[in-house]
Amino acid sequence: MSYYKVIKGKKYDRELLEAADEAIAGVNDNRISIADAKKLYEKVIDGNSYTDIEKSTVKYIRDNYKWTPKADEWFRAEIRRWATRK
């Protein structure tokens, strides 16, 4: 299986997309909770770099998945903090 998933001709990080799919299936509310956001964050930082593919994938997830307000706020803040340290 490929590291990437192609959607409408654009490459995305398969592992991040699968984690987002698992997150929205969890409680059957179709939203990413703060606990889910923390799991996604760990997957983003696991390689100690924020690649262009990961950035595109995070944007795709942010645009196409529902988030709880707290999860959305926390995830944005943590990604910004982490990315500025890189």
N, C-alpha and C positions, 0 to 999 in steps of 0.2 A: 504494500500500500504506500502511496506517495505521501511525503511530508506535507504536501500542499493539497488544497481542494480548490478547484477552479469553478468560479461562479460568474456567469456572464463574461467569460473570457479573462477574468482577473484572478490571480493567485492569492490564496489566503492560507493562513496557518491552520491545518486540519485539527491539530490538538486543541487549539483555542476554540474553534467552532464546535467541536464535539463537547468540550467542557461547558460551553454556553447552552448547547442543546440539552445536556444532562441537567443543568441548573434550572431551566424552565420546566422540565418534566418532573422535577423533584416533588414539590408540594402541590402540584397540579394548579398552581395559580398563574402559570406562564410568565412569571417575573423572576428576575435575578435579584436575590436577596443579598444582604451584606455578607453573609457567610459564603454565598456563591461568588460574590465579587472578590472576596479574599482568595478563593481558590483560583479564579482567573488571574488575579494579580501575581500569585506565586508562579503560574505558568508563564506569564510575560517576563518576569525577572529571572527565571531559572537559568538562562544562558548568560546572564550578567551583561546583556546588551539589549537595546530596543531596536530591533531591525525594522526596515521599511515594511516588510511583509507583516510583522507583528503590529505595527502602527496601522496599516491598512485593515488588518483583521479586527483590531480593537475598534476602529471607526465603524466598520461594518456591523459589529456586534452592538455598538452604541446606537446605531441608526436603525437596526432591524429587530432588536429584542427589547422587551419591556423590562425596566429596572424599578425597584422600589426607590423612592426619593433618597433615603439614607444610603443605599448601596451606590446609587449614581454619584452622589456627593463624595462619598468616601473613595470610590474608585478613581474619580477624576483627580482628587487631591493627592492620592498616593502615587498615581502615575506621574503627575507633574513633579512631585517631590523627588521621586526616584530618577526621572529623566534629567532633572537639573543637576543631579550629582554625577551623571555619566559624562 
